[in-house]
Amino acid sequence: MNEVRDFYNSPSFWQIMNIALRENSHSTFISYYLNPNNHHSIGDSFLKLFLPMVVNLK
């Protein structure tokens, strides 16, 4: 229980940057780059880098 409380009491990157309440913007940005069919010319490179980071979060 202490670990959960400590996790939620610690400031996140988004809070430190004062952009924590812009979840829709974050989601739109991430989804754009996760889709290899979008016109960003990077294919699935972002997807291959991003997903392992998300899976390894603790």
PDB file of N, H, CA, C and O in Angstrom:
ATOM      1  N   MET A   1       0.825  -1.190   0.000  1.00  0.00           N
ATOM      2  CA  MET A   1       0.000   0.000   0.000  1.00  0.00           C
ATOM      3  C   MET A   1       0.872   1.258   0.000  1.00  0.00           C
ATOM      4  O   MET A   1       0.535   2.250  -0.646  1.00  0.00           O
ATOM      5  N   ASN A   2       1.984   1.214   0.720  1.00  0.00           N
ATOM      6  H   ASN A   2       2.259   0.408   1.244  1.00  0.00           H
ATOM      7  CA  ASN A   2       2.883   2.369   0.741  1.00  0.00           C
ATOM      8  C   ASN A   2       3.471   2.655  -0.637  1.00  0.00           C
ATOM      9  O   ASN A   2       3.650   3.812  -1.015  1.00  0.00           O
ATOM     10  N   GLU A   3       3.769   1.593  -1.386  1.00  0.00           N
ATOM     11  H   GLU A   3       3.623   0.652  -1.079  1.00  0.00           H
ATOM     12  CA  GLU A   3       4.321   1.780  -2.731  1.00  0.00           C
ATOM     13  C   GLU A   3       3.318   2.481  -3.641  1.00  0.00           C
ATOM     14  O   GLU A   3       3.692   3.350  -4.428  1.00  0.00           O
ATOM     15  N   VAL A   4       2.061   2.109  -3.535  1.00  0.00           N
ATOM     16  H   VAL A   4       1.758   1.404  -2.895  1.00  0.00           H
ATOM     17  CA  VAL A   4       1.022   2.746  -4.357  1.00  0.00           C
ATOM     18  C   VAL A   4       0.893   4.214  -3.975  1.00  0.00           C
ATOM     19  O   VAL A   4       0.840   5.079  -4.849  1.00  0.00           O
ATOM     20  N   ARG A   5       0.844   4.500  -2.693  1.00  0.00           N
ATOM     21  H   ARG A   5       0.887   3.798  -1.983  1.00  0.00           H
ATOM     22  CA  ARG A   5       0.736   5.887  -2.225  1.00  0.00           C
ATOM     23  C   ARG A   5       1.945   6.702  -2.673  1.00  0.00           C
ATOM     24  O   ARG A   5       1.789   7.832  -3.137  1.00  0.00           O
ATOM     25  N   ASP A   6       3.138   6.148  -2.542  1.00  0.00           N
ATOM     26  H   ASP A   6       3.265   5.230  -2.165  1.00  0.00           H
ATOM     27  CA  ASP A   6       4.347   6.853  -2.965  1.00  0.00           C
ATOM     28  C   ASP A   6       4.333   7.126  -4.462  1.00  0.00           C
ATOM     29  O   ASP A   6       4.740   8.197  -4.911  1.00  0.00           O
ATOM     30  N   PHE A   7       3.861   6.150  -5.231  1.00  0.00           N
ATOM     31  H   PHE A   7       3.530   5.280  -4.867  1.00  0.00           H
ATOM     32  CA  PHE A   7       3.797   6.319  -6.686  1.00  0.00           C
ATOM     33  C   PHE A   7       2.895   7.492  -7.051  1.00  0.00           C
ATOM     34  O   PHE A   7       3.267   8.330  -7.872  1.00  0.00           O
ATOM     35  N   TYR A   8       1.717   7.556  -6.449  1.00  0.00           N
ATOM     36  H   TYR A   8       1.415   6.875  -5.781  1.00  0.00           H
ATOM     37  CA  TYR A   8       0.767   8.615  -6.796  1.00  0.00           C
ATOM     38  C   TYR A   8       1.108   9.949  -6.153  1.00  0.00           C
ATOM     39  O   TYR A   8       0.605  10.981  -6.597  1.00  0.00           O
ATOM     40  N   ASN A   9       1.929   9.965  -5.144  1.00  0.00           N
ATOM     41  H   ASN A   9       2.338   9.126  -4.783  1.00  0.00           H
ATOM     42  CA  ASN A   9       2.356  11.217  -4.521  1.00  0.00           C
ATOM     43  C   ASN A   9       3.602  11.805  -5.178  1.00  0.00           C
ATOM     44  O   ASN A   9       3.963  12.952  -4.913  1.00  0.00           O
ATOM     45  N   SER A  10       4.258  11.020  -6.037  1.00  0.00           N
ATOM     46  H   SER A  10       3.964  10.089  -6.252  1.00  0.00           H
ATOM     47  CA  SER A  10       5.444  11.508  -6.740  1.00  0.00           C
ATOM     48  C   SER A  10       5.009  12.282  -7.981  1.00  0.00           C
ATOM     49  O   SER A  10       4.118  11.836  -8.704  1.00  0.00           O
ATOM     50  N   PRO A  11       5.622  13.427  -8.237  1.00  0.00           N
ATOM     51  CA  PRO A  11       5.237  14.181  -9.436  1.00  0.00           C
ATOM     52  C   PRO A  11       5.652  13.440 -10.697  1.00  0.00           C
ATOM     53  O   PRO A  11       6.733  12.853 -10.757  1.00  0.00           O
ATOM     54  N   SER A  12       4.796  13.472 -11.691  1.00  0.00           N
ATOM     55  H   SER A  12       3.918  13.949 -11.642  1.00  0.00           H
ATOM     56  CA  SER A  12       5.102  12.834 -12.972  1.00  0.00           C
ATOM     57  C   SER A  12       5.823  13.826 -13.871  1.00  0.00           C
ATOM     58  O   SER A  12       5.885  15.020 -13.579  1.00  0.00           O
ATOM     59  N   PHE A  13       6.359  13.317 -14.957  1.00  0.00           N
ATOM     60  H   PHE A  13       6.308  12.347 -15.195  1.00  0.00           H
ATOM     61  CA  PHE A  13       6.997  14.167 -15.952  1.00  0.00           C
ATOM     62  C   PHE A  13       6.014  15.232 -16.416  1.00  0.00           C
ATOM     63  O   PHE A  13       6.381  16.399 -16.556  1.00  0.00           O
ATOM     64  N   TRP A  14       4.763  14.833 -16.657  1.00  0.00           N
ATOM     65  H   TRP A  14       4.465  13.885 -16.544  1.00  0.00           H
ATOM     66  CA  TRP A  14       3.749  15.749 -17.176  1.00  0.00           C
ATOM     67  C   TRP A  14       3.436  16.852 -16.167  1.00  0.00           C
ATOM     68  O   TRP A  14       3.208  17.997 -16.558  1.00  0.00           O
ATOM     69  N   GLN A  15       3.422  16.524 -14.884  1.00  0.00           N
ATOM     70  H   GLN A  15       3.607  15.593 -14.566  1.00  0.00           H
ATOM     71  CA  GLN A  15       3.175  17.533 -13.849  1.00  0.00           C
ATOM     72  C   GLN A  15       4.353  18.499 -13.737  1.00  0.00           C
ATOM     73  O   GLN A  15       4.152  19.703 -13.584  1.00  0.00           O
ATOM     74  N   ILE A  16       5.558  17.990 -13.811  1.00  0.00           N
ATOM     75  H   ILE A  16       5.722  17.011 -13.935  1.00  0.00           H
ATOM     76  CA  ILE A  16       6.751  18.841 -13.730  1.00  0.00           C
ATOM     77  C   ILE A  16       6.770  19.824 -14.891  1.00  0.00           C
ATOM     78  O   ILE A  16       7.150  20.982 -14.717  1.00  0.00           O
ATOM     79  N   MET A  17       6.367  19.374 -16.066  1.00  0.00           N
ATOM     80  H   MET A  17       6.058  18.433 -16.207  1.00  0.00           H
ATOM     81  CA  MET A  17       6.344  20.229 -17.253  1.00  0.00           C
ATOM     82  C   MET A  17       5.094  21.112 -17.305  1.00  0.00           C
ATOM     83  O   MET A  17       4.928  21.899 -18.236  1.00  0.00           O
ATOM     84  N   ASN A  18       4.219  20.980 -16.308  1.00  0.00           N
ATOM     85  H   ASN A  18       4.355  20.340 -15.552  1.00  0.00           H
ATOM     86  CA  ASN A  18       2.977  21.741 -16.209  1.00  0.00           C
ATOM     87  C   ASN A  18       2.059  21.505 -17.417  1.00  0.00           C
ATOM     88  O   ASN A  18       1.410  22.429 -17.907  1.00  0.00           O
ATOM     89  N   ILE A  19       2.018  20.261 -17.880  1.00  0.00           N
ATOM     90  H   ILE A  19       2.545  19.511 -17.481  1.00  0.00           H
ATOM     91  CA  ILE A  19       1.142  19.912 -18.994  1.00  0.00           C
ATOM     92  C   ILE A  19       0.335  18.654 -18.673  1.00  0.00           C
ATOM     93  O   ILE A  19      -0.105  17.952 -19.582  1.00  0.00           O
ATOM     94  N   ALA A  20       0.142  18.372 -17.401  1.00  0.00           N
ATOM     95  H   ALA A  20       0.500  18.942 -16.662  1.00  0.00           H
ATOM     96  CA  ALA A  20      -0.516  17.138 -16.971  1.00  0.00           C
ATOM     97  C   ALA A  20      -1.969  17.057 -17.411  1.00  0.00           C
ATOM     98  O   ALA A  20      -2.487  15.958 -17.605  1.00  0.00           O
ATOM     99  N   LEU A  21      -2.627  18.172 -17.571  1.00  0.00           N
ATOM    100  H   LEU A  21      -2.206  19.066 -17.414  1.00  0.00           H
ATOM    101  CA  LEU A  21      -4.049  18.149 -17.903  1.00  0.00           C
ATOM    102  C   LEU A  21      -4.325  18.180 -19.402  1.00  0.00           C
ATOM    103  O   LEU A  21      -5.447  18.472 -19.817  1.00  0.00           O
ATOM    104  N   ARG A  22      -3.337  17.889 -20.200  1.00  0.00           N
ATOM    105  H   ARG A  22      -2.426  17.652 -19.863  1.00  0.00           H
ATOM    106  CA  ARG A  22      -3.494  17.904 -21.660  1.00  0.00           C
ATOM    107  C   ARG A  22      -3.432  16.492 -22.231  1.00  0.00           C
ATOM    108  O   ARG A  22      -2.747  16.241 -23.222  1.00  0.00           O
ATOM    109  N   GLU A  23      -4.146  15.585 -21.601  1.00  0.00           N
ATOM    110  H   GLU A  23      -4.703  15.789 -20.796  1.00  0.00           H
ATOM    111  CA  GLU A  23      -4.078  14.178 -21.991  1.00  0.00           C
ATOM    112  C   GLU A  23      -4.515  13.956 -23.435  1.00  0.00           C
ATOM    113  O   GLU A  23      -3.922  13.130 -24.129  1.00  0.00           O
ATOM    114  N   ASN A  24      -5.523  14.661 -23.899  1.00  0.00           N
ATOM    115  H   ASN A  24      -6.005  15.332 -23.335  1.00  0.00           H
ATOM    116  CA  ASN A  24      -5.968  14.476 -25.281  1.00  0.00           C
ATOM    117  C   ASN A  24      -4.857  14.824 -26.261  1.00  0.00           C
ATOM    118  O   ASN A  24      -4.668  14.122 -27.255  1.00  0.00           O
ATOM    119  N   SER A  25      -4.127  15.887 -25.999  1.00  0.00           N
ATOM    120  H   SER A  25      -4.280  16.458 -25.192  1.00  0.00           H
ATOM    121  CA  SER A  25      -3.014  16.258 -26.875  1.00  0.00           C
ATOM    122  C   SER A  25      -1.932  15.196 -26.861  1.00  0.00           C
ATOM    123  O   SER A  25      -1.377  14.857 -27.906  1.00  0.00           O
ATOM    124  N   HIS A  26      -1.628  14.668 -25.682  1.00  0.00           N
ATOM    125  H   HIS A  26      -2.079  14.944 -24.833  1.00  0.00           H
ATOM    126  CA  HIS A  26      -0.599  13.624 -25.571  1.00  0.00           C
ATOM    127  C   HIS A  26      -1.030  12.380 -26.336  1.00  0.00           C
ATOM    128  O   HIS A  26      -0.248  11.798 -27.087  1.00  0.00           O
ATOM    129  N   SER A  27      -2.276  11.983 -26.139  1.00  0.00           N
ATOM    130  H   SER A  27      -2.912  12.456 -25.529  1.00  0.00           H
ATOM    131  CA  SER A  27      -2.783  10.773 -26.781  1.00  0.00           C
ATOM    132  C   SER A  27      -2.777  10.910 -28.298  1.00  0.00           C
ATOM    133  O   SER A  27      -2.407   9.977 -29.011  1.00  0.00           O
ATOM    134  N   THR A  28      -3.188  12.077 -28.788  1.00  0.00           N
ATOM    135  H   THR A  28      -3.488  12.835 -28.208  1.00  0.00           H
ATOM    136  CA  THR A  28      -3.210  12.311 -30.232  1.00  0.00           C
ATOM    137  C   THR A  28      -1.797  12.259 -30.806  1.00  0.00           C
ATOM    138  O   THR A  28      -1.569  11.654 -31.854  1.00  0.00           O
ATOM    139  N   PHE A  29      -0.859  12.887 -30.122  1.00  0.00           N
ATOM    140  H   PHE A  29      -1.044  13.378 -29.270  1.00  0.00           H
ATOM    141  CA  PHE A  29       0.534  12.899 -30.566  1.00  0.00           C
ATOM    142  C   PHE A  29       1.093  11.480 -30.628  1.00  0.00           C
ATOM    143  O   PHE A  29       1.677  11.077 -31.634  1.00  0.00           O
ATOM    144  N   ILE A  30       0.909  10.730 -29.547  1.00  0.00           N
ATOM    145  H   ILE A  30       0.435  11.058 -28.730  1.00  0.00           H
ATOM    146  CA  ILE A  30       1.444   9.369 -29.485  1.00  0.00           C
ATOM    147  C   ILE A  30       0.777   8.471 -30.527  1.00  0.00           C
ATOM    148  O   ILE A  30       1.455   7.693 -31.198  1.00  0.00           O
ATOM    149  N   SER A  31      -0.547   8.573 -30.666  1.00  0.00           N
ATOM    150  H   SER A  31      -1.098   9.205 -30.121  1.00  0.00           H
ATOM    151  CA  SER A  31      -1.234   7.710 -31.630  1.00  0.00           C
ATOM    152  C   SER A  31      -0.804   8.008 -33.059  1.00  0.00           C
ATOM    153  O   SER A  31      -0.742   7.100 -33.887  1.00  0.00           O
ATOM    154  N   TYR A  32      -0.509   9.258 -33.356  1.00  0.00           N
ATOM    155  H   TYR A  32      -0.559   9.996 -32.684  1.00  0.00           H
ATOM    156  CA  TYR A  32      -0.039   9.618 -34.698  1.00  0.00           C
ATOM    157  C   TYR A  32       1.258   8.881 -35.025  1.00  0.00           C
ATOM    158  O   TYR A  32       1.404   8.327 -36.114  1.00  0.00           O
ATOM    159  N   TYR A  33       2.184   8.877 -34.092  1.00  0.00           N
ATOM    160  H   TYR A  33       2.065   9.327 -33.208  1.00  0.00           H
ATOM    161  CA  TYR A  33       3.473   8.236 -34.347  1.00  0.00           C
ATOM    162  C   TYR A  33       3.443   6.721 -34.174  1.00  0.00           C
ATOM    163  O   TYR A  33       4.311   6.029 -34.706  1.00  0.00           O
ATOM    164  N   LEU A  34       2.465   6.190 -33.444  1.00  0.00           N
ATOM    165  H   LEU A  34       1.759   6.752 -33.012  1.00  0.00           H
ATOM    166  CA  LEU A  34       2.351   4.740 -33.314  1.00  0.00           C
ATOM    167  C   LEU A  34       1.807   4.087 -34.581  1.00  0.00           C
ATOM    168  O   LEU A  34       2.021   2.895 -34.805  1.00  0.00           O
ATOM    169  N   ASN A  35       1.113   4.850 -35.402  1.00  0.00           N
ATOM    170  H   ASN A  35       0.939   5.817 -35.220  1.00  0.00           H
ATOM    171  CA  ASN A  35       0.543   4.308 -36.631  1.00  0.00           C
ATOM    172  C   ASN A  35       1.564   4.414 -37.768  1.00  0.00           C
ATOM    173  O   ASN A  35       1.829   5.511 -38.260  1.00  0.00           O
ATOM    174  N   PRO A  36       2.131   3.293 -38.183  1.00  0.00           N
ATOM    175  CA  PRO A  36       3.155   3.337 -39.233  1.00  0.00           C
ATOM    176  C   PRO A  36       2.610   3.785 -40.594  1.00  0.00           C
ATOM    177  O   PRO A  36       3.389   4.089 -41.498  1.00  0.00           O
ATOM    178  N   ASN A  37       1.292   3.828 -40.749  1.00  0.00           N
ATOM    179  H   ASN A  37       0.659   3.581 -40.015  1.00  0.00           H
ATOM    180  CA  ASN A  37       0.688   4.236 -42.023  1.00  0.00           C
ATOM    181  C   ASN A  37       0.463   5.747 -42.128  1.00  0.00           C
ATOM    182  O   ASN A  37       0.047   6.226 -43.183  1.00  0.00           O
ATOM    183  N   ASN A  38       0.726   6.504 -41.064  1.00  0.00           N
ATOM    184  H   ASN A  38       1.064   6.114 -40.208  1.00  0.00           H
ATOM    185  CA  ASN A  38       0.582   7.956 -41.131  1.00  0.00           C
ATOM    186  C   ASN A  38       1.719   8.563 -41.949  1.00  0.00           C
ATOM    187  O   ASN A  38       2.692   7.879 -42.264  1.00  0.00           O
ATOM    188  N   HIS A  39       1.600   9.815 -42.284  1.00  0.00           N
ATOM    189  H   HIS A  39       0.809  10.370 -42.029  1.00  0.00           H
ATOM    190  CA  HIS A  39       2.547  10.483 -43.185  1.00  0.00           C
ATOM    191  C   HIS A  39       3.725  11.126 -42.449  1.00  0.00           C
ATOM    192  O   HIS A  39       4.075  12.273 -42.726  1.00  0.00           O
ATOM    193  N   HIS A  40       4.330  10.403 -41.524  1.00  0.00           N
ATOM    194  H   HIS A  40       4.046   9.471 -41.299  1.00  0.00           H
ATOM    195  CA  HIS A  40       5.466  10.951 -40.783  1.00  0.00           C
ATOM    196  C   HIS A  40       6.803  10.431 -41.316  1.00  0.00           C
ATOM    197  O   HIS A  40       7.856  10.866 -40.850  1.00  0.00           O
ATOM    198  N   SER A  41       6.782   9.546 -42.244  1.00  0.00           N
ATOM    199  H   SER A  41       5.927   9.193 -42.623  1.00  0.00           H
ATOM    200  CA  SER A  41       7.982   9.026 -42.930  1.00  0.00           C
ATOM    201  C   SER A  41       8.952   8.273 -42.027  1.00  0.00           C
ATOM    202  O   SER A  41      10.134   8.161 -42.351  1.00  0.00           O
ATOM    203  N   ILE A  42       8.469   7.756 -40.896  1.00  0.00           N
ATOM    204  H   ILE A  42       7.509   7.847 -40.633  1.00  0.00           H
ATOM    205  CA  ILE A  42       9.364   6.972 -40.037  1.00  0.00           C
ATOM    206  C   ILE A  42       8.911   5.519 -39.912  1.00  0.00           C
ATOM    207  O   ILE A  42       9.517   4.735 -39.182  1.00  0.00           O
ATOM    208  N   GLY A  43       7.844   5.165 -40.625  1.00  0.00           N
ATOM    209  H   GLY A  43       7.352   5.802 -41.218  1.00  0.00           H
ATOM    210  CA  GLY A  43       7.371   3.785 -40.593  1.00  0.00           C
ATOM    211  C   GLY A  43       7.016   3.339 -39.193  1.00  0.00           C
ATOM    212  O   GLY A  43       6.285   4.028 -38.481  1.00  0.00           O
ATOM    213  N   ASP A  44       7.533   2.181 -38.792  1.00  0.00           N
ATOM    214  H   ASP A  44       8.127   1.621 -39.370  1.00  0.00           H
ATOM    215  CA  ASP A  44       7.225   1.658 -37.462  1.00  0.00           C
ATOM    216  C   ASP A  44       8.366   1.889 -36.457  1.00  0.00           C
ATOM    217  O   ASP A  44       8.405   1.245 -35.409  1.00  0.00           O
ATOM    218  N   SER A  45       9.283   2.796 -36.771  1.00  0.00           N
ATOM    219  H   SER A  45       9.251   3.319 -37.622  1.00  0.00           H
ATOM    220  CA  SER A  45      10.430   3.058 -35.884  1.00  0.00           C
ATOM    221  C   SER A  45       9.994   3.537 -34.494  1.00  0.00           C
ATOM    222  O   SER A  45      10.504   3.053 -33.483  1.00  0.00           O
ATOM    223  N   PHE A  46       9.054   4.482 -34.444  1.00  0.00           N
ATOM    224  H   PHE A  46       8.640   4.875 -35.265  1.00  0.00           H
ATOM    225  CA  PHE A  46       8.581   4.980 -33.143  1.00  0.00           C
ATOM    226  C   PHE A  46       7.915   3.860 -32.360  1.00  0.00           C
ATOM    227  O   PHE A  46       8.142   3.709 -31.160  1.00  0.00           O
ATOM    228  N   LEU A  47       7.093   3.079 -33.045  1.00  0.00           N
ATOM    229  H   LEU A  47       6.908   3.202 -34.020  1.00  0.00           H
ATOM    230  CA  LEU A  47       6.403   1.955 -32.417  1.00  0.00           C
ATOM    231  C   LEU A  47       7.403   0.990 -31.786  1.00  0.00           C
ATOM    232  O   LEU A  47       7.210   0.543 -30.655  1.00  0.00           O
ATOM    233  N   LYS A  48       8.466   0.669 -32.514  1.00  0.00           N
ATOM    234  H   LYS A  48       8.623   1.032 -33.433  1.00  0.00           H
ATOM    235  CA  LYS A  48       9.477  -0.270 -32.026  1.00  0.00           C
ATOM    236  C   LYS A  48      10.270   0.293 -30.842  1.00  0.00           C
ATOM    237  O   LYS A  48      10.748  -0.475 -30.007  1.00  0.00           O
ATOM    238  N   LEU A  49      10.417   1.599 -30.757  1.00  0.00           N
ATOM    239  H   LEU A  49      10.029   2.223 -31.435  1.00  0.00           H
ATOM    240  CA  LEU A  49      11.122   2.211 -29.634  1.00  0.00           C
ATOM    241  C   LEU A  49      10.211   2.450 -28.440  1.00  0.00           C
ATOM    242  O   LEU A  49      10.620   2.267 -27.293  1.00  0.00           O
ATOM    243  N   PHE A  50       8.983   2.855 -28.708  1.00  0.00           N
ATOM    244  H   PHE A  50       8.651   3.003 -29.640  1.00  0.00           H
ATOM    245  CA  PHE A  50       8.052   3.247 -27.654  1.00  0.00           C
ATOM    246  C   PHE A  50       7.514   2.057 -26.857  1.00  0.00           C
ATOM    247  O   PHE A  50       7.506   2.088 -25.626  1.00  0.00           O
ATOM    248  N   LEU A  51       7.072   1.025 -27.545  1.00  0.00           N
ATOM    249  H   LEU A  51       7.079   1.000 -28.545  1.00  0.00           H
ATOM    250  CA  LEU A  51       6.457  -0.107 -26.844  1.00  0.00           C
ATOM    251  C   LEU A  51       7.367  -0.787 -25.839  1.00  0.00           C
ATOM    252  O   LEU A  51       6.906  -1.080 -24.736  1.00  0.00           O
ATOM    253  N   PRO A  52       8.624  -1.059 -26.142  1.00  0.00           N
ATOM    254  CA  PRO A  52       9.487  -1.648 -25.106  1.00  0.00           C
ATOM    255  C   PRO A  52       9.633  -0.751 -23.868  1.00  0.00           C
ATOM    256  O   PRO A  52       9.754  -1.259 -22.754  1.00  0.00           O
ATOM    257  N   MET A  53       9.623   0.563 -24.052  1.00  0.00           N
ATOM    258  H   MET A  53       9.525   0.975 -24.957  1.00  0.00           H
ATOM    259  CA  MET A  53       9.710   1.469 -22.898  1.00  0.00           C
ATOM    260  C   MET A  53       8.464   1.332 -22.037  1.00  0.00           C
ATOM    261  O   MET A  53       8.562   1.306 -20.810  1.00  0.00           O
ATOM    262  N   VAL A  54       7.305   1.246 -22.657  1.00  0.00           N
ATOM    263  H   VAL A  54       7.226   1.267 -23.653  1.00  0.00           H
ATOM    264  CA  VAL A  54       6.037   1.131 -21.917  1.00  0.00           C
ATOM    265  C   VAL A  54       5.966  -0.200 -21.189  1.00  0.00           C
ATOM    266  O   VAL A  54       5.523  -0.255 -20.042  1.00  0.00           O
ATOM    267  N   VAL A  55       6.391  -1.262 -21.834  1.00  0.00           N
ATOM    268  H   VAL A  55       6.751  -1.218 -22.766  1.00  0.00           H
ATOM    269  CA  VAL A  55       6.330  -2.593 -21.230  1.00  0.00           C
ATOM    270  C   VAL A  55       7.265  -2.678 -20.031  1.00  0.00           C
ATOM    271  O   VAL A  55       6.952  -3.380 -19.070  1.00  0.00           O
ATOM    272  N   ASN A  56       8.397  -1.990 -20.054  1.00  0.00           N
ATOM    273  H   ASN A  56       8.651  -1.419 -20.835  1.00  0.00           H
ATOM    274  CA  ASN A  56       9.371  -2.072 -18.977  1.00  0.00           C
ATOM    275  C   ASN A  56       9.120  -1.109 -17.821  1.00  0.00           C
ATOM    276  O   ASN A  56       9.904  -1.090 -16.873  1.00  0.00           O
ATOM    277  N   LEU A  57       8.057  -0.312 -17.865  1.00  0.00           N
ATOM    278  H   LEU A  57       7.420  -0.328 -18.636  1.00  0.00           H
ATOM    279  CA  LEU A  57       7.747   0.597 -16.761  1.00  0.00           C
ATOM    280  C   LEU A  57       7.431  -0.205 -15.508  1.00  0.00           C
ATOM    281  O   LEU A  57       6.769  -1.242 -15.559  1.00  0.00           O
ATOM    282  N   LYS A  58       7.909   0.290 -14.409  1.00  0.00           N
ATOM    283  H   LYS A  58       8.446   1.132 -14.367  1.00  0.00           H
ATOM    284  CA  LYS A  58       7.644  -0.413 -13.149  1.00  0.00           C
ATOM    285  C   LYS A  58       7.105   0.542 -12.137  1.00  0.00           C
ATOM    286  O   LYS A  58       6.818   0.147 -11.007  1.00  0.00           O
TER     287      LYS A  58
END
